[in-house]
Amino acid sequence: MKKNKLLDFIYKKHSFKKQFQAILIIAVAFFALPAMAQEAQVSASIDTAQIKIGEQILYQINVETDSTNLVVFPEGNTFSPLEVVESLGADTTRVQNKFQLLKEYSLTQFDSGSYTIPQQRIIINNKPFLTDSMRVEVADVAVDTTQQQMYPIKPSVEVPKSFSIPVWVWWLLLILVILGVSVFFFIKRRREKALENKLPPYEQAMKDLDELDKSTLIENREVKEYYSRLTYAVRRYLDEKVYDRAMESTSTELIDFLEAQQKSGVLHLHGKTLQNLKQILQRADLAKFAGSRPDVITAKEDRNKTRMIINDVKSSMPEPSEEELMQDEEYRQNKLSKKRKKRLIFGISGGVLVIFIALAVLISSKGLDYVIDTYWGHPTKELLEGEWIRSEYGTPPVVITTPEVLVRKEMELSKDATQTYADAQMFAFGSLVSNFYTSLSTRIFTKKDQFDLKTGVDGVYKELENQGAQNIVMKQEEFTTVNGAKGVKVFGTLEIKNPVNDEIKPKKYSILNFAENGGFQQITVIYDEDDSYADEISGRIINSVELIKLNN
């Protein structure tokens, strides 16, 4: 009996222990599962494990984590020995209450061999996560010279040397212009300053006589200089107040004019004023031209008489009438207007001069073509520097980047071609006679695998001739797009005749040919031969082509 009770007790105790363990496991699982659910998930992948030298591998890191977590992706040389060509921004997608982050890197290597992409470290809320390392193979590009088509060597063409002005000539011209402008401003400033300090006619005449009185010309017997300054003082006063030709008139002409003014009542001079002036002018002429040397007393008397003559003329001058004052005001306004016009002309001339100097410096440093294309405009330069568009065209789709959107065009097909193609589409921008033309065409055949790419390449010459091209020089080489599609590039030069003016224009062309997805895809670029901007546009378009492979 006791034994049975003991066994029952042990059994109950053991059962309780098992129940407790089960409850404990359930509780741990209950609290651990949310934490596991919140744990971030990190994965990495590459689009290919085998490339040729210079081709690119797309390396992707996928992170799925809570929307509140901070994620730091690897940057720098963490992918060594591979080189990072481009690090794209992270693409974020929201999935319920989580974020799915996709970070892409373009990697490459320019030496053949077997390489390992090392583990990459991603930091999520200060907690590190490591991706798997990956093995990639970089192969050499095989070049078979026995199969390469050879072309004859073109004869050398002597290019005439273009005329160019030496740089030192432009700098010398700039220095001379600056020196000329500086001298002009200096002289102009001196004249303005002299005008600002100019005294009224009467005060100026009295000042001249006072300075003559203080001089020692008489004592030194410099009679000629003395009488020259004496007559200059009286003539300048009369020139500004009475007779505007007094400075260049002879003594007889001046006296005759003053006597006529006296008789007409314009002047009211005292009886001996004109006689004294006549004697002084005659004596001055003899001293200046005949070598006469009047005595000191006579010379001083002539100076005093000159002062009285000027005072008499000043007192005899009638007061200006209101009409005369108005005329003087009108004259002053006209003079001020002319002065303003001169300033305006000078300002415009200075602006034109500055522009000329700037153009000269730009041309000497950048070249004439750069200045013309930049400031006068160049159609293909504007295309090159404008906003480019990347889009898909045709079926199967071809992805391409162009400076303008390609517009759908109608394809002219024969009856046989209509039966051969299940679908044919064409998109283009520009025309063959314009400075830049590009087109993209896609064709799908009714029967798959019946088209040989070589047939399409051989037909390029005939197709160009049908479009009006002549003197076609053709070369070809293998071409591989950035996503690995293989085709043939046909390129060279040709001439197109403009139907409007019959002008023959030399052009360059590049034509990409592909036979993918049971069809034929062709990208054509034709542009002016001497257009460097168009050459750059062509290269950018050709290198952007991608063919999207369809799943059969």
Summary of the structure (lengths in Angstrom):
residues: 552
radius of gyration: 50.2
end to end distance: 82.1
largest distance: 180.0
contacts: 1414
relative contact order: 0.05
helix: 45%
strand: 26%
